[in-house]
Amino acid sequence: MSDHGLFGPRSVTWRIMGEPILLVGGFRALLMQGLHPRAMRGVLQNSALMDPDESWSRFVRTTEFVRVRTYGSLEEVQRAGRRVRKIHAKLTAHDPDTGTRFRLDDPSALRWVHVGEVDSYLSVARRAGVRLTDAEADTFVAEWRRAAEVVGLARDDVPGSVAELSDYIEAERPGLRFVPEAAHPLRLSLNAPLPLMLTPLRPALPALTLLAFATLPRWARRLYGLPATPVGDLWATATLRTLHTGLGLVPAQVRYAPAARRARRLMAA
């Protein structure tokens, strides 16, 4: 029997995660993460966000971790998970609100990062027009409990349905805010610390960041100090659908990354 990792050809995760429009979901997930004070401070105090070499290396590592966790074999996923858990267990950060230090594997922060990621992928996919029934959306959330275990969370400690996902986010809202020592992501995108070879992509980053912001819930946009109106919601949905439709006209061998192309071949088999 072939080893298809955490999810496999019959999973909802494989069906939607390869869609290029979910790049916006990845940016949205980072914005959701940034509203959890401890999650954000853990990143700020343990990485050089404005160093082109460090920031790009971190982005590449994160992207590779998502790829392996989604499409890798169980051995690859377990190896990647051990590496991430080991790093998180060694690192700490200071919480100026309480005057205490905390570990980066703090369950509450890890749980918020997990939920922000799942919610972002699901929200962007549905608003972009990726075909997904309510039952399939619940299945997607439940499947990602396996992903939570990779970073050290217990599967029963994270939401298993869309309703549970929404309830958890609503319960966390009172403790969320954008910490003052962090650079605003939209302003950061205007001067993104990219390697020299990727500087031609710099003009697109503010637009991508703005679109990711517009897909956030209105309360989250307000926490970032941005306008939160129904017009913004309509613009975000219309833009996502237009982009998704346009990307659908691109040949599959160009549109999908190699791992996603392989996943689609297995699903069709």
N, C-alpha and C positions, 0 to 999 in steps of 0.2 A: 504494500500500500504506500502511495507517495506521501511525502511529508509536506503538507501545504501550510504549516505553521499554525498560527492562532485562529485563522478564519477559514480560508479555503474557498473553492470555486462556488459553493452554494450559498455563501454568506452575502448579506446585504453590504457589508463593509467592502468587499472586493468589487462589488458592482458600482459603487459610487465614489470610492476614494481615488480612483484613477482619473476622474473628470478634472481637466485642467482648471476649471472655474474654482475648484476648491483651494487653489492658491490664495484666493481672497479669504477663504475660511481659515487658512493658516495664519494670515495677518490678523484676522479678527480674534483668533485664539490668543495671540500675543497681547492684544489690547485688553482682552478680558483678564488675562493673567496680571496685567499691570495695575488692576484695580484692587488687588489683594495686597495690603501693605507688606506683609511678611514675604510673600512670594516675590514682590518687586524688589524689596530691599535685599533679599537673598541673591538676586541676579546682580543688582547694582554693586554690591560689596564684594562680589566674587568674579567679576569680569570687567574688562576694559571696553565698554560699549563703543567708545569713540575711537578706539585704536583700529585702523583698517584691517590689520593682520588678525588681531584677536577677534574682532566682531565677525569678520567673514568666516574665520575658522569655526567659530561657535555656531554660526548659521549652517555651515556645511555639516557639522556634527549632528545638529538637531534634525536637519533634513534627512540625513542618512539613518538616524535612529527611527524616524517615522516610517521610512521606507522598509527597513528591516522588520520593524514591529508589525507592519501591515502585510508584507509579502514574503518575509524570510521564513526559512525552515525553523522548526522548534529549537534546534541547536543554536542557530544564529540569533534567534530572539532571546534565548536564555543567556547567551554570552553577552549580548548588548545590554540586557537588563542587569546582569551582575555588575557590569562596568558602571552603569548609571547609578545604581544603588550604592556602590562603593564610593563613588565621587560625592554623592549627596551626604553620605554618613560621615565623611571627613570634614566637610565644610560647615562653617557657622557664619552667622551674621548678627549684627547688633540691632536691637529694637529700641529706638530712642523714646518710644512712647512708654515703655515699661522699664527701661534701663537694663534689660536682660539680654543675654545671647541665646540664640536658638539655632538648631541644626536645620540644614536644608532639606532633610527628610522629614520635617515636621508634617504629620499626617494632614492637618487642616489645610496647609498650603498646597500639598501634593493633590489633595482632593479637589481643591478649587481649580488648579491647573488642569486636571483631568476633565472636570465638568466643563470648563471653558472651552476646551478643545472639542469635546463631543458636541456641545451645543453649537459651536461655531460651524463645524463641518455640516451638521444637520440643517442648521438655519440657512446657510448659504446654498446648499444643494437644493432645498425645497423652494427657496425664493428664486433660484435661477431656472427652475423648471425641470430639474432632474426628477424623473418619474419615481415616486416613492409614496406608497400608501401609508395610512396611519399605523397599520400593523407592522409594516416594514420599518417604519421609523422607530417603533418600540423595539423591534428586533435589533436594529442598529445600536441603540443605546445599551441593550442587554449584552450584545457581542463585545462591546468595548469594556465590559467588566474584566474581560481577559487581559486587555491592555493595561488596566489599572494594576493588576497583579504584577506586571513586569516591573513597575517602578516601586513596588513594595507595599501597595495597598491591598486590603482584603476585598474580594469582589462584593461582599455584602455591605461594605462600607461606602459604596458609590451607587448612584441611581441606576435602576434597571429598566426604566421606562421613561417616556417623554414626560408624563405627569410627575414622576419622581424627580426628574431633572429640573423641571420648572419649580417644584416645591422647594428643592434644595437651594436654587439660585435666589428665590424670594426670601428664604430664611437667612441667607448670608448677606443680603443687601445692607442692613444696618452697619455692618463692619467694613464695608468697602469704601475706598476713597483713593484718589490719586495722590501719592506722597509728594511733598513739595520738592524734595531733593532730586527727583527724576526729571530728565528732560522730556518735554512734551513730544510724543511720537510723531505728530504731524510736523512740528518744527524740525525734529531730527531727520525726517525724510527729505527735507529740503537740502540737507548737507550730509547725505548718507555716506558713511565711511566704507566705500566700496574699493576693492582692488583696482589697480589701473586698467586691467583688461576688461573690467565691467563698467567703466565710467560711461560708455554710451547708453547704459540702461538707467542712468541717474534721473533723466527727465520723467521717466514713467513712475518712479517710486512715490512721489507726492500724490499722483492720481490714484494709484493702487491703495495707498494708505488712507486717502480720503474716502474711497469706496468702502474699505474695511470699516472705517469709523461709521459710515452711514448705515451699515448693516447691524450695528450694535443696537440694543434696546435703547429707548429714549432716555431712561434713567442713567444708563451707562454713559451716553454722550454728554449728559449734563455734568456728570462727575469729572469729565475731562474738560469741562468748560466750553463745550460746543453747543450750537443750536440743536434743538430736538423737536422737530415739527413733523406732521404727517407728510409734508412735501418732501422732506428728506427721505422718509420711508419709501415713498412712491418712486423717487429718483433712483434709490438703491436697487429696488426690485426690478424696475425697468432696465437699468443698466446691466444688472446681472443676467437677466433673460436675453438681452441683446447680445451680450458677450458669449453666453452659452450657446445661443443659436449660431452665431458666427463661427465659433470654434467647431461646431458640429459639421461645418462645411469643409473643414480641413481634413485631409486623409488621415486615417487612423494611425498609420505608421509615423506620421509627424505629430499628430495631436497627443498621443499617449506616450508616456515615458516607458522605457524597456520593461520595467517590472509590471506596469499596468497592462502593457500589450500581452505579456506572457499570461497574466491573470485572465484576460479576456479570451485568449485561446483555450485555456483550461475550462473556463465557464461554458464555452461553446462546444467542447468535446462531449 
